[in-house]
């Protein structure tokens, strides 16, 4: 077990009784904001925890630790309320395809376990940036690597190859042939990992962008099951399957806009997965037309030998920025029947193109009155559900409602953070891509949850190691963690 505390000597201080960290009686009501969905009132009680992992930290394999905000999950049975008012537990965090600023790399799929101690901070008084990191102390514990069904390792290289369907598995995205022998076939499964769901039996589901597919691995990291989406979503170019992430296909998911979002409703054994933005034929070739994305559900109650059946498919309208461009969805989380949290954002902030973020929200969607298009003509790539960004009149979309703003200046200032200039370590990270919920366990507020979210720092560091090779990205972007407290009522 490797503690991060020795890497952060400035924050390792004893908190006295006079410290504002001692103010833990409960959230200050003045910080609360409200949203009404399906006749229910949802409450954002504010930011309560912040922590980070340094940009140059390395995992146990020797690679730079990064990209982990792509997907997170709370380790089952790990969350504990302590007698001193703190909470402890473990997060499982999953990076995407490695440091790829200069092209994709041979990065094996993996997940890390991060232990934490949360000391919820409820006061309106502002903490220093160093003191803020006392509210969520993080300790790296381990790394777990993914392998394919035949035991070979997975890779993050661009999906320039295609493997034919076999033995109950669909057509797979394979790594593109690599130099110095570009004609040599690379038969390894390639993954641009995004979503993560941990199952009670130790297996886990992941979603990726290349397919875009959903994969199930066993507890040893071996692939055991694959879900291929309808024809309308599988990328096709000139009539052939084309999994590359370097260019848009003719139809299907847009390049690097695959299955970013994954969650589960355990009460009904339903797995939910959503595209980051609209499919190409649905307007996904232009940001101004890519608002209407697809949310799909699968029945996962059958054994792993049975391919899960598609049970529903809905259209979700994404928020727009001030210029009219759609803001892609980075994660969803099941709340209750027909209601989900969804994280949509711009790409500004620390490590982004601009310091000033316009929109980063963990919002609410309601599908109770939405049209189920599963099994309809829209499952074919030949029939657009939102041609050039205009939704077909026969389809009612989900209702989208803003809820938690990650760039609320009041909330950020309480933790020594800011939005906009200057571009420094206290600037909020650009790419937030994950959600994990756990009940607070407060008998007075039984519907209160801690909402964890983590940024994807794109492995940006001036002192990095990628697949054994050093690199300098020209900037250090720490991996930031946030915890919010929210009320999520149910009917």
Sine and cosine of phi, psi and omega as CSV:
sin_phi,cos_phi,sin_psi,cos_psi,sin_omega,cos_omega
0.00,0.00,0.76,-0.65,-0.04,-1.00
-0.91,-0.41,0.90,-0.44,0.03,-1.00
-0.99,0.15,0.64,-0.77,0.06,-1.00
-1.00,0.07,-0.15,0.99,-0.13,-0.99
-0.89,0.45,-0.55,0.84,-0.02,-1.00
-0.95,0.33,-0.29,0.96,0.04,-1.00
-0.99,0.13,-0.20,0.98,-0.08,-1.00
-0.80,-0.60,0.90,0.44,-0.10,-1.00
-0.88,0.47,-0.45,0.89,-0.04,-1.00
-0.93,0.36,-0.36,0.93,-0.06,-1.00
-0.98,-0.21,-0.08,1.00,-0.04,-1.00
-1.00,0.06,0.97,0.24,-0.03,-1.00
-0.84,-0.54,0.43,-0.90,0.07,-1.00
-0.98,0.20,0.78,-0.62,-0.02,-1.00
-1.00,0.01,0.88,-0.47,-0.03,-1.00
-0.99,0.17,0.17,-0.98,0.02,-1.00
-0.90,0.43,-0.38,0.93,0.00,-1.00
-0.99,0.13,-0.15,0.99,-0.03,-1.00
-0.91,0.42,0.59,-0.81,0.07,-1.00
-0.90,0.44,-0.26,0.97,0.05,-1.00
-0.91,0.41,-0.29,0.96,-0.01,-1.00
-0.98,0.22,-0.19,0.98,-0.05,-1.00
-0.99,0.15,1.00,0.09,-0.11,-0.99
-0.86,-0.52,0.33,0.94,-0.07,-1.00
-0.88,0.47,-0.56,0.83,-0.01,-1.00
0.33,-0.94,0.25,-0.97,-0.02,-1.00
-0.86,0.51,0.63,-0.77,0.08,-1.00
-0.95,0.30,0.84,-0.54,-0.05,-1.00
-0.84,0.54,-0.42,0.91,-0.03,-1.00
-0.93,0.36,-0.27,0.96,-0.02,-1.00
-1.00,0.03,-0.18,0.98,-0.14,-0.99
-0.97,0.26,0.60,-0.80,0.19,-0.98
-0.79,-0.61,0.33,-0.94,-0.19,-0.98
-0.75,-0.67,0.49,-0.87,0.11,-0.99
-0.62,-0.78,0.64,-0.77,0.01,-1.00
-0.93,-0.37,0.84,-0.55,-0.01,-1.00
-0.68,-0.73,0.79,-0.62,0.02,-1.00
0.80,0.59,0.59,0.81,0.02,-1.00
0.98,0.20,0.09,1.00,0.00,-1.00
-0.95,-0.31,0.55,-0.84,0.01,-1.00
-0.98,-0.20,0.89,-0.45,0.04,-1.00
-0.98,-0.18,0.67,-0.74,-0.11,-0.99
-0.85,-0.52,0.80,-0.60,0.17,-0.99
-0.99,-0.11,0.95,-0.31,-0.07,-1.00
-1.00,-0.01,0.00,1.00,0.15,-0.99
0.93,-0.37,0.21,-0.98,0.06,-1.00
-0.95,0.31,0.76,-0.65,-0.07,-1.00
-0.82,-0.57,-0.14,0.99,-0.01,-1.00
-0.40,-0.92,0.56,-0.83,0.02,-1.00
-0.54,-0.84,0.66,-0.75,0.08,-1.00
-0.46,-0.89,0.10,-0.99,0.01,-1.00
-0.45,-0.89,0.35,-0.94,0.16,-0.99
-0.88,-0.48,0.78,-0.62,-0.09,-1.00
-0.85,0.53,0.52,-0.85,-0.09,-1.00
-0.87,0.50,-0.53,0.85,-0.09,-1.00
-0.99,-0.12,0.17,0.99,0.01,-1.00
-0.91,0.41,0.60,-0.80,0.03,-1.00
-0.90,-0.43,0.52,-0.86,0.04,-1.00
-1.00,0.08,-0.04,-1.00,-0.10,-0.99
-0.94,0.35,-0.24,0.97,0.06,-1.00
-1.00,0.08,-0.17,0.99,-0.04,-1.00
0.99,-0.12,-0.11,0.99,0.05,-1.00
-0.99,0.15,0.46,-0.89,0.10,-0.99
-0.88,0.48,0.74,-0.68,0.04,-1.00
-0.98,0.20,0.88,-0.47,-0.03,-1.00
-0.15,-0.99,0.09,-1.00,0.03,-1.00
0.93,0.37,0.15,0.99,-0.21,-0.98
-0.97,0.25,-0.25,0.97,0.05,-1.00
-0.94,0.33,-0.09,1.00,0.01,-1.00
-0.84,0.54,-0.59,0.81,0.05,-1.00
-0.33,-0.94,0.63,-0.78,0.06,-1.00
-0.66,-0.75,0.39,-0.92,0.10,-1.00
-0.48,-0.88,0.54,-0.84,0.07,-1.00
-0.98,0.19,0.79,-0.62,0.04,-1.00
-0.88,0.47,0.79,-0.62,-0.06,-1.00
-0.85,0.53,0.73,-0.68,0.07,-1.00
0.96,0.26,0.11,0.99,-0.08,-1.00
-1.00,-0.04,-0.31,0.95,-0.14,-0.99
-0.99,0.16,0.79,-0.62,-0.07,-1.00
-0.68,-0.73,0.70,-0.71,0.14,-0.99
-1.00,0.00,0.83,-0.55,-0.05,-1.00
-1.00,-0.09,0.35,-0.94,-0.08,-1.00
-0.92,0.39,-0.36,0.93,-0.02,-1.00
-1.00,0.02,0.14,0.99,0.03,-1.00
1.00,-0.03,-0.03,1.00,0.05,-1.00
-1.00,-0.05,0.16,-0.99,0.05,-1.00
-0.75,-0.67,0.62,-0.78,0.02,-1.00
-0.78,-0.62,0.38,-0.93,-0.01,-1.00
0.07,-1.00,-0.19,-0.98,-0.01,-1.00
-0.72,-0.69,0.68,-0.73,0.14,-0.99
-0.97,-0.26,0.68,-0.73,0.20,-0.98
-0.99,-0.14,0.84,-0.54,-0.06,-1.00
-0.86,-0.51,0.62,-0.79,-0.12,-0.99
-0.81,-0.59,0.90,-0.44,0.06,-1.00
-0.97,0.25,0.21,-0.98,-0.02,-1.00
-1.00,0.03,-0.95,-0.31,-0.12,-0.99
-0.90,-0.44,0.35,0.94,0.09,-1.00
1.00,0.01,-0.02,-1.00,-0.01,-1.00
-0.93,0.36,0.94,-0.35,-0.12,-0.99
-0.78,-0.62,0.46,0.89,0.02,-1.00
-0.89,0.46,-0.58,0.81,-0.02,-1.00
-0.97,-0.25,0.38,0.93,-0.05,-1.00
0.88,-0.47,0.37,-0.93,-0.03,-1.00
-0.92,0.38,0.42,-0.91,-0.08,-1.00
-0.78,-0.62,0.25,-0.97,-0.05,-1.00
-0.99,0.12,0.93,0.36,-0.12,-0.99
-0.97,-0.22,0.88,-0.48,-0.03,-1.00
-0.96,0.29,0.70,-0.71,0.04,-1.00
-0.85,0.52,0.56,-0.83,-0.10,-1.00
-0.30,-0.95,0.20,-0.98,0.18,-0.98
-0.67,-0.74,0.45,-0.89,0.02,-1.00
-0.86,-0.50,0.49,-0.87,0.16,-0.99
-0.96,-0.27,0.79,-0.62,0.02,-1.00
-0.86,-0.51,0.89,-0.46,0.09,-1.00
-0.99,0.13,0.52,-0.85,-0.02,-1.00
-0.64,-0.77,0.40,-0.91,0.23,-0.97
-0.81,-0.59,0.89,-0.45,-0.01,-1.00
-0.98,-0.17,0.83,-0.56,0.10,-1.00
-0.91,-0.41,1.00,0.02,-0.14,-0.99
-0.83,0.56,0.74,-0.67,0.00,-1.00
-0.94,-0.34,0.87,-0.50,-0.13,-0.99
-0.92,-0.40,-0.12,0.99,-0.07,-1.00
-0.96,0.29,0.39,-0.92,0.09,-1.00
-1.00,0.09,-0.23,0.97,-0.01,-1.00
-0.92,0.39,0.55,-0.83,-0.05,-1.00
-0.99,0.12,0.74,-0.67,0.13,-0.99
-1.00,0.01,0.39,-0.92,0.20,-0.98
-0.96,0.29,0.32,-0.95,0.00,-1.00
-0.87,0.49,-0.62,0.78,0.02,-1.00
-0.92,0.40,-0.71,0.70,0.00,-1.00
-0.92,0.40,-0.55,0.83,0.00,-1.00
-0.85,0.53,-0.56,0.83,-0.05,-1.00
-0.95,0.30,-0.16,0.99,0.12,-0.99
-0.96,0.28,-0.31,0.95,-0.06,-1.00
-0.97,0.23,-0.37,0.93,0.06,-1.00
-0.62,-0.79,0.99,-0.10,-0.01,-1.00
-1.00,0.01,0.75,-0.67,-0.13,-0.99
-0.88,-0.48,0.67,-0.74,0.03,-1.00
-0.73,-0.68,0.88,-0.48,0.07,-1.00
-0.93,0.36,0.72,-0.69,-0.04,-1.00
-0.91,-0.42,-0.75,0.66,-0.11,-0.99
-0.28,-0.96,0.22,-0.97,0.07,-1.00
-0.77,-0.64,0.65,-0.76,-0.07,-1.00
-0.79,-0.61,0.82,-0.57,-0.13,-0.99
-0.99,-0.16,0.51,-0.86,-0.03,-1.00
-0.99,-0.14,0.61,-0.79,0.10,-0.99
-0.77,-0.64,0.33,-0.94,-0.02,-1.00
-1.00,0.08,0.04,-1.00,-0.10,-0.99
-0.90,0.44,-0.43,0.90,0.04,-1.00
-1.00,-0.04,0.12,0.99,0.05,-1.00
1.00,-0.03,-0.12,0.99,0.04,-1.00
-0.97,0.24,0.43,-0.90,-0.02,-1.00
-0.97,0.25,0.45,-0.89,0.10,-0.99
-1.00,0.08,0.17,-0.99,-0.01,-1.00
-0.61,-0.79,0.26,-0.96,0.05,-1.00
-0.96,-0.28,0.08,1.00,-0.01,-1.00
-0.86,0.51,0.46,-0.89,-0.02,-1.00
-0.82,0.57,0.60,-0.80,-0.08,-1.00
-0.99,0.11,0.96,0.28,0.00,-1.00
-1.00,0.00,-0.06,1.00,-0.02,-1.00
-0.88,-0.47,0.26,-0.97,-0.02,-1.00
-0.70,-0.72,0.75,-0.66,0.09,-1.00
-0.95,-0.32,0.73,-0.68,-0.05,-1.00
-0.90,0.43,0.45,-0.89,0.03,-1.00
-0.88,0.47,0.60,-0.80,0.00,-1.00
-0.34,-0.94,0.56,-0.83,0.16,-0.99
0.74,0.67,0.73,0.69,0.04,-1.00
0.99,0.12,-0.02,1.00,0.03,-1.00
-0.96,-0.27,0.63,-0.77,0.00,-1.00
-0.98,0.22,0.01,-1.00,0.13,-0.99
-0.81,0.58,0.76,-0.65,-0.09,-1.00
-0.94,-0.35,0.52,-0.85,0.16,-0.99
-0.98,0.19,0.79,-0.61,0.01,-1.00
-0.91,-0.42,0.35,-0.94,0.02,-1.00
-0.90,0.44,0.60,-0.80,0.06,-1.00
-0.94,0.35,0.52,-0.85,0.09,-1.00
-0.83,0.56,0.63,-0.77,-0.11,-0.99
-0.90,-0.43,0.45,-0.89,0.13,-0.99
-0.93,0.37,0.45,-0.89,0.17,0.99
-1.00,0.02,0.08,1.00,0.02,-1.00
-0.87,-0.50,0.97,0.24,-0.12,-0.99
-0.88,0.47,-0.31,0.95,0.00,-1.00
-1.00,0.06,-0.20,0.98,-0.03,-1.00
-0.97,0.25,0.79,-0.61,-0.05,-1.00
-0.97,0.24,0.71,-0.71,0.08,-1.00
-0.95,-0.30,0.94,-0.35,-0.13,-0.99
-1.00,-0.06,0.30,0.95,-0.03,-1.00
-1.00,0.05,0.60,-0.80,0.10,-1.00
-0.91,0.41,0.74,-0.67,0.03,-1.00
-0.94,-0.35,0.67,-0.75,-0.12,-0.99
-0.75,-0.66,0.75,-0.66,0.23,-0.97
-0.94,-0.35,1.00,0.06,-0.23,-0.97
-0.96,0.29,0.65,-0.76,0.01,-1.00
-0.72,-0.69,-0.95,0.31,-0.08,-1.00
-0.99,0.14,0.38,-0.92,0.00,-1.00
-0.52,-0.86,0.77,-0.64,0.10,-1.00
-0.74,-0.68,0.82,-0.58,0.04,-1.00
-1.00,-0.07,0.75,-0.66,-0.01,-1.00
-0.99,-0.15,0.36,-0.93,-0.04,-1.00
-0.91,0.42,-0.43,0.90,-0.04,-1.00
-1.00,0.04,0.11,0.99,0.02,-1.00
1.00,-0.06,-0.23,0.97,0.10,-0.99
-0.98,0.21,0.18,-0.98,0.03,-1.00
-0.48,-0.88,0.49,-0.87,0.06,-1.00
-0.98,-0.19,0.61,-0.79,0.15,-0.99
-0.74,-0.67,0.50,-0.87,0.10,-0.99
-0.91,-0.42,0.48,-0.88,-0.02,-1.00
-0.72,-0.69,0.19,-0.98,-0.05,-1.00
-1.00,-0.07,-0.47,0.88,-0.07,-1.00
-0.90,0.44,-0.78,0.63,-0.11,-0.99
-0.79,0.61,-0.91,0.42,-0.15,0.99
-0.98,0.21,0.79,-0.62,-0.06,-1.00
-0.84,-0.54,0.15,-0.99,0.18,-0.98
-0.84,-0.54,0.76,-0.65,-0.07,-1.00
-0.87,-0.49,0.55,-0.84,0.11,-0.99
-0.91,-0.43,0.78,-0.63,0.03,-1.00
-0.92,-0.39,0.49,-0.87,0.08,-1.00
-0.99,0.11,-0.01,-1.00,-0.11,-0.99
-0.92,0.39,-0.25,0.97,0.04,-1.00
-1.00,-0.09,-0.01,1.00,0.03,-1.00
1.00,-0.06,0.18,0.98,0.01,-1.00
-1.00,-0.03,0.66,-0.75,0.01,-1.00
-0.94,0.35,0.75,-0.66,-0.01,-1.00
-0.79,-0.62,-0.19,0.98,-0.09,-1.00
-0.35,-0.94,0.58,-0.81,0.00,-1.00
-0.69,-0.72,0.70,-0.71,0.09,-1.00
-0.93,-0.36,0.85,-0.53,0.10,-0.99
-0.98,-0.21,0.75,-0.66,-0.04,-1.00
-0.97,0.23,0.07,-1.00,0.04,-1.00
-0.86,0.50,0.32,-0.95,-0.01,-1.00
-0.78,0.63,-0.57,0.82,-0.04,-1.00
-0.89,0.46,-0.33,0.94,-0.09,-1.00
-0.96,-0.28,-0.47,0.88,0.01,-1.00
-0.91,0.41,0.79,-0.62,-0.06,-1.00
-0.94,0.35,0.75,-0.66,-0.01,-1.00
-0.74,-0.67,0.68,-0.73,0.09,-1.00
-0.74,-0.67,0.81,-0.58,-0.03,-1.00
0.80,0.60,0.59,0.81,0.07,-1.00
0.99,0.10,-0.02,1.00,-0.01,-1.00
-0.90,-0.44,0.50,-0.87,0.08,-1.00
-0.88,0.47,0.71,-0.71,-0.09,-1.00
-0.60,-0.80,0.99,-0.15,-0.14,-0.99
-1.00,0.03,-0.06,1.00,-0.09,-1.00
-0.83,0.55,0.54,-0.84,0.08,-1.00
-0.98,-0.18,0.07,1.00,-0.06,-1.00
-0.99,0.11,-0.47,0.88,-0.02,-1.00
-0.65,-0.76,0.43,-0.90,0.09,-1.00
-0.93,0.36,0.62,-0.79,0.14,-0.99
-0.98,0.20,-0.03,-1.00,0.08,-1.00
-0.97,0.25,-0.60,0.80,0.03,-1.00
-0.59,-0.81,0.21,-0.98,0.00,-1.00
1.00,-0.04,-0.21,-0.98,-0.07,-1.00
-0.86,0.50,0.59,-0.80,0.06,-1.00
-0.95,0.30,0.41,-0.91,0.01,-1.00
-0.84,0.54,0.75,-0.66,0.00,-1.00
0.86,0.51,0.44,0.90,0.07,-1.00
-0.72,-0.70,0.70,0.72,-0.02,-1.00
-1.00,0.09,-0.62,-0.78,-0.08,-1.00
-0.99,0.17,0.98,0.18,0.06,-1.00
-0.95,0.31,-0.45,0.89,-0.28,-0.96
-0.88,-0.47,0.78,-0.63,-0.04,-1.00
-0.54,-0.84,0.70,-0.71,0.04,-1.00
-0.41,-0.91,0.11,-0.99,-0.04,-1.00
-0.64,-0.77,0.59,-0.81,0.20,-0.98
-0.96,-0.26,0.99,-0.14,-0.09,-1.00
-0.92,0.38,-0.42,0.91,-0.03,-1.00
-0.92,0.39,-0.41,0.91,-0.01,-1.00
-0.85,-0.52,0.13,0.99,-0.06,-1.00
0.79,0.62,0.76,0.65,-0.02,-1.00
-0.89,-0.45,0.82,-0.57,0.07,-1.00
-0.99,-0.13,0.75,-0.66,-0.03,-1.00
-0.90,-0.43,0.70,-0.71,-0.02,-1.00
-0.64,-0.77,0.59,-0.81,-0.08,-1.00
-0.65,-0.76,0.62,-0.79,0.10,-1.00
-0.94,0.33,0.49,-0.87,0.02,-1.00
-0.90,0.43,-0.61,0.79,0.06,-1.00
-0.43,-0.90,-0.10,-1.00,-0.12,-0.99
-0.88,0.47,0.51,-0.86,0.15,-0.99
-0.91,0.42,0.33,-0.95,-0.08,-1.00
-0.82,0.57,-0.76,0.65,-0.04,-1.00
-0.93,0.38,-0.27,0.96,0.02,-1.00
-1.00,-0.08,0.19,0.98,0.02,-1.00
0.95,-0.30,0.08,1.00,-0.11,-0.99
-0.95,0.31,-0.06,1.00,0.04,-1.00
-0.99,0.15,-0.16,0.99,0.05,-1.00
-0.67,-0.74,0.69,-0.72,-0.04,-1.00
-0.87,0.49,-0.53,0.85,-0.01,-1.00
-0.94,0.33,-0.29,0.96,-0.04,-1.00
-0.92,-0.40,0.06,1.00,-0.19,-0.98
-0.99,-0.15,0.42,0.91,-0.11,-0.99
-0.94,0.35,-0.59,0.81,-0.19,-0.98
-1.00,-0.05,0.99,-0.12,-0.01,-1.00
-1.00,-0.09,0.11,-0.99,-0.10,-0.99
-0.89,-0.45,0.72,-0.69,0.06,-1.00
-0.92,-0.40,0.83,-0.55,-0.07,-1.00
-0.86,-0.51,0.50,-0.87,0.07,-1.00
-0.82,-0.58,0.56,-0.83,-0.02,-1.00
-0.75,-0.66,0.60,-0.80,0.06,-1.00
-0.99,0.12,0.91,-0.41,-0.04,-1.00
-0.94,-0.35,0.43,0.90,-0.03,-1.00
-0.98,0.17,-0.31,0.95,-0.04,-1.00
-0.99,0.13,0.28,-0.96,0.04,-1.00
-0.87,0.49,0.26,-0.96,-0.06,-1.00
-0.92,0.38,-0.19,0.98,0.04,-1.00
-0.98,0.18,-0.17,0.98,-0.02,-1.00
-0.96,-0.29,0.77,-0.64,0.04,-1.00
-0.93,0.37,0.83,-0.56,-0.01,-1.00
-0.84,0.54,0.64,-0.77,-0.03,-1.00
-1.00,0.02,0.66,-0.75,0.11,-0.99
-0.94,0.35,0.80,-0.60,-0.06,-1.00
-0.93,-0.37,-0.38,0.93,-0.01,-1.00
-0.29,-0.96,0.37,-0.93,0.05,-1.00
-0.47,-0.88,0.79,-0.61,-0.07,-1.00
-0.79,-0.62,0.33,-0.94,0.06,-1.00
-0.97,-0.23,0.77,-0.64,0.00,-1.00
-0.91,-0.42,0.84,-0.55,0.04,-1.00
-0.99,0.11,0.89,-0.46,-0.02,-1.00
-0.98,0.20,0.43,-0.91,0.06,-1.00
-0.93,0.36,0.34,-0.94,-0.01,-1.00
-0.90,-0.44,0.53,-0.85,0.11,-0.99
-0.99,0.12,-0.02,-1.00,-0.08,-1.00
-0.91,0.42,-0.32,0.95,0.03,-1.00
-1.00,-0.05,0.02,1.00,0.02,-1.00
1.00,0.02,0.10,0.99,0.04,-1.00
-1.00,0.10,0.60,-0.80,0.04,-1.00
-0.95,0.32,0.62,-0.78,0.06,-1.00
-0.99,-0.17,0.91,-0.42,-0.10,-0.99
-0.89,0.46,0.49,-0.87,0.03,-1.00
-1.00,0.03,0.71,-0.70,-0.04,-1.00
-0.95,-0.31,-0.31,0.95,0.01,-1.00
-0.22,-0.98,0.43,-0.90,0.17,-0.99
-0.77,-0.64,0.35,-0.94,0.08,-1.00
-0.55,-0.83,0.80,-0.60,0.02,-1.00
-0.92,0.40,0.73,-0.69,0.02,-1.00
-0.95,-0.30,-0.86,0.51,0.03,-1.00
-0.33,-0.94,0.01,-1.00,-0.08,-1.00
-0.74,0.68,0.89,-0.46,0.06,-1.00
0.97,0.24,-0.01,1.00,-0.07,-1.00
-0.84,-0.54,0.71,-0.71,-0.02,-1.00
-0.70,-0.72,0.43,-0.90,0.29,-0.96
-1.00,0.02,0.59,-0.81,0.07,-1.00
-0.67,-0.74,0.71,-0.70,0.01,-1.00
-0.98,-0.20,0.88,-0.47,0.06,-1.00
-0.80,-0.59,0.57,-0.82,-0.13,-0.99
-0.36,-0.93,0.27,-0.96,0.26,-0.96
-1.00,0.02,-0.06,-1.00,-0.03,-1.00
-0.91,-0.41,0.43,0.90,0.02,-1.00
-1.00,-0.07,0.38,-0.93,-0.05,-1.00
0.80,-0.60,-0.23,-0.97,-0.04,-1.00
-0.91,0.42,0.85,-0.53,-0.07,-1.00
1.00,-0.05,-0.06,1.00,0.00,-1.00
-0.98,-0.18,-0.13,-0.99,-0.04,-1.00
-0.98,0.21,-0.40,0.92,-0.06,-1.00
-0.62,-0.78,0.49,-0.87,0.00,-1.00
-0.99,0.15,-0.37,0.93,-0.14,-0.99
-1.00,-0.08,0.95,-0.31,0.03,-1.00
-0.99,0.11,0.74,-0.67,0.04,-1.00
-1.00,-0.03,-0.61,0.80,-0.09,-1.00
-0.46,-0.89,0.85,-0.53,0.21,-0.98
-0.61,-0.79,0.97,-0.26,-0.11,-0.99
-0.75,-0.66,0.62,-0.79,0.23,-0.97
-0.97,-0.24,0.97,-0.24,-0.25,-0.97
-0.92,-0.39,-0.07,-1.00,-0.05,-1.00
-0.88,-0.48,0.66,-0.75,0.16,-0.99
-0.81,-0.58,0.58,-0.82,-0.02,-1.00
-0.82,-0.57,0.87,-0.50,-0.04,-1.00
-0.97,-0.24,0.17,0.98,-0.12,-0.99
-0.87,0.50,-0.52,0.86,0.00,-1.00
-0.94,-0.35,0.19,0.98,-0.03,-1.00
-0.99,0.15,0.44,-0.90,0.00,-1.00
-0.99,0.14,0.78,-0.63,0.09,-1.00
-0.99,0.12,0.94,-0.33,-0.06,-1.00
-0.99,-0.10,0.10,0.99,0.03,-1.00
-0.88,0.48,0.73,-0.69,0.00,-1.00
0.99,0.14,0.00,1.00,-0.01,-1.00
-1.00,-0.02,-0.01,-1.00,0.02,-1.00
-0.88,0.48,-0.35,0.94,-0.05,-1.00
-0.97,0.26,-0.10,0.99,0.11,-0.99
-0.97,0.24,-0.20,0.98,0.06,-1.00
-1.00,-0.08,0.62,-0.79,0.02,-1.00
-0.92,0.39,-0.21,0.98,-0.02,-1.00
-0.98,0.18,-0.20,0.98,-0.07,-1.00
-0.82,-0.57,0.98,-0.21,-0.02,-1.00
-0.95,0.30,0.67,-0.75,0.07,-1.00
-1.00,0.05,-0.32,0.95,0.02,-1.00
-0.52,-0.85,0.94,0.34,-0.04,-1.00
-0.85,0.53,0.80,-0.59,-0.03,-1.00
0.80,0.61,0.53,0.85,0.07,-1.00
0.99,0.10,0.11,0.99,0.03,-1.00
-0.97,-0.26,0.90,-0.44,-0.08,-1.00
-0.93,0.37,0.70,-0.72,0.04,-1.00
-0.85,0.53,0.69,-0.72,-0.09,-1.00
-0.91,0.42,-0.30,0.95,-0.02,-1.00
-0.99,0.12,-0.09,1.00,-0.12,-0.99
-0.91,-0.41,0.82,-0.57,0.11,-0.99
-1.00,-0.07,0.82,-0.57,-0.02,-1.00
-0.99,0.12,0.16,-0.99,0.16,-0.99
-0.91,0.42,0.32,-0.95,0.08,-1.00
-1.00,-0.10,0.80,-0.60,-0.06,-1.00
-0.95,-0.32,0.79,-0.61,-0.06,-1.00
-0.75,-0.66,0.85,-0.52,0.06,-1.00
-0.86,0.51,0.54,-0.84,-0.06,-1.00
-0.65,-0.76,-0.97,0.25,-0.05,-1.00
-0.96,-0.29,0.88,-0.48,0.07,-1.00
-1.00,-0.06,0.88,-0.47,0.01,-1.00
-0.96,0.28,-0.23,0.97,-0.03,-1.00
-0.93,-0.37,0.41,0.91,0.11,-0.99
-0.90,0.43,0.88,-0.48,-0.13,-0.99
-0.90,0.44,-0.56,0.83,0.03,-1.00
-0.90,0.43,-0.72,0.69,0.00,-1.00
-0.91,0.41,-0.69,0.73,-0.01,-1.00
-0.89,0.46,-0.67,0.75,-0.04,-1.00
-0.89,0.46,-0.51,0.86,0.02,-1.00
-0.89,0.46,-0.38,0.93,-0.05,-1.00
-0.90,-0.44,0.36,0.93,0.06,-1.00
0.95,0.32,0.33,0.94,-0.02,-1.00
-0.96,-0.27,0.23,-0.97,0.07,-1.00
-0.44,-0.90,0.24,-0.97,0.13,-0.99
-0.91,-0.42,0.59,-0.81,-0.05,-1.00
1.00,0.10,-0.03,-1.00,-0.04,-1.00
-0.83,0.55,0.51,-0.86,0.06,1.00
-0.99,0.11,0.36,-0.93,0.02,-1.00
-1.00,0.05,1.00,0.05,-0.03,-1.00
-0.69,-0.73,-0.14,-0.99,-0.09,-1.00
-0.93,0.36,-0.28,0.96,0.03,-1.00
-1.00,-0.03,-0.01,1.00,0.10,-0.99
-0.97,0.25,0.69,-0.72,0.02,-1.00
-0.88,0.48,0.66,-0.75,0.00,-1.00
-0.87,0.49,0.39,-0.92,-0.08,-1.00
-0.97,0.23,-0.68,0.74,-0.24,-0.97
-0.90,-0.43,0.99,-0.13,0.08,-1.00
-0.99,-0.12,0.79,-0.61,-0.19,-0.98
-0.65,-0.76,0.34,0.94,-0.12,-0.99
-0.50,-0.86,0.41,-0.91,0.02,-1.00
-0.63,-0.77,0.69,-0.72,0.19,-0.98
-0.62,-0.78,0.71,-0.70,-0.03,-1.00
-0.90,-0.43,0.60,-0.80,0.13,-0.99
-0.54,-0.84,0.66,-0.75,-0.01,-1.00
-0.89,0.45,0.68,-0.73,0.06,-1.00
-0.92,0.39,-0.51,0.86,-0.03,-1.00
0.98,0.20,0.48,0.88,-0.01,-1.00
-1.00,-0.06,0.91,-0.41,-0.06,-1.00
-0.90,0.44,-0.45,0.89,0.04,-1.00
-0.97,0.24,-0.42,0.91,0.00,-1.00
-0.73,-0.68,0.96,0.29,-0.13,-0.99
-0.91,0.41,-0.27,0.96,0.00,-1.00
-0.98,-0.20,0.26,0.97,0.03,-1.00
-1.00,0.05,0.67,-0.75,-0.01,-1.00
-0.75,-0.66,0.50,-0.87,0.26,-0.97
-1.00,0.03,0.77,-0.64,-0.01,-1.00
-0.94,-0.34,0.94,-0.34,0.03,-1.00
-1.00,-0.03,0.63,-0.78,0.14,-0.99
-0.57,-0.82,0.57,-0.82,-0.08,-1.00
-0.73,-0.68,0.58,-0.81,0.00,-1.00
-1.00,0.04,0.53,-0.85,0.17,-0.99
-1.00,-0.06,0.94,-0.35,-0.07,-1.00
-1.00,0.02,0.09,1.00,0.03,-1.00
0.85,0.52,0.41,0.91,0.03,-1.00
0.88,0.48,0.45,0.89,-0.09,-1.00
-0.98,0.18,0.91,-0.41,0.04,-1.00
-0.41,-0.91,0.41,-0.91,0.07,-1.00
-1.00,0.06,-0.07,1.00,-0.05,-1.00
-0.67,-0.74,0.92,0.40,-0.12,-0.99
-0.96,-0.29,0.30,-0.95,0.12,-0.99
-0.76,-0.65,0.84,-0.55,0.01,-1.00
-0.81,-0.59,0.92,-0.38,-0.02,-1.00
0.78,0.63,0.70,0.71,0.07,-1.00
1.00,0.09,-0.07,1.00,-0.04,-1.00
-0.93,-0.36,0.71,-0.70,0.03,-1.00
-0.95,0.31,0.50,-0.87,0.09,-1.00
-0.52,-0.85,0.36,-0.93,0.03,-1.00
-0.77,-0.64,0.95,-0.32,-0.03,-1.00
-0.99,0.13,-0.08,1.00,0.05,-1.00
1.00,0.10,-0.02,1.00,0.00,-1.00
-0.38,-0.92,0.53,-0.85,0.09,-1.00
-0.96,-0.27,0.88,-0.48,0.04,-1.00
-0.85,-0.53,0.96,-0.29,0.04,-1.00
-0.92,0.39,0.48,-0.88,0.09,-1.00
-0.99,0.13,0.94,-0.35,-0.05,-1.00
-1.00,-0.04,0.63,-0.78,0.06,-1.00
-0.88,-0.47,0.67,-0.74,0.11,-0.99
-0.81,-0.59,0.49,-0.87,0.16,-0.99
-0.76,-0.65,0.80,-0.60,0.06,-1.00
-0.92,-0.40,0.37,-0.93,0.12,-0.99
-0.92,-0.38,0.80,-0.61,-0.07,-1.00
-0.71,-0.71,0.44,-0.90,0.12,-0.99
-0.96,-0.26,0.85,-0.53,-0.04,-1.00
-0.85,-0.52,1.00,0.05,-0.05,-1.00
-0.95,0.32,0.38,-0.93,0.09,-1.00
-0.80,-0.60,0.39,-0.92,0.00,-1.00
-0.96,0.29,0.00,0.00,0.00,0.00
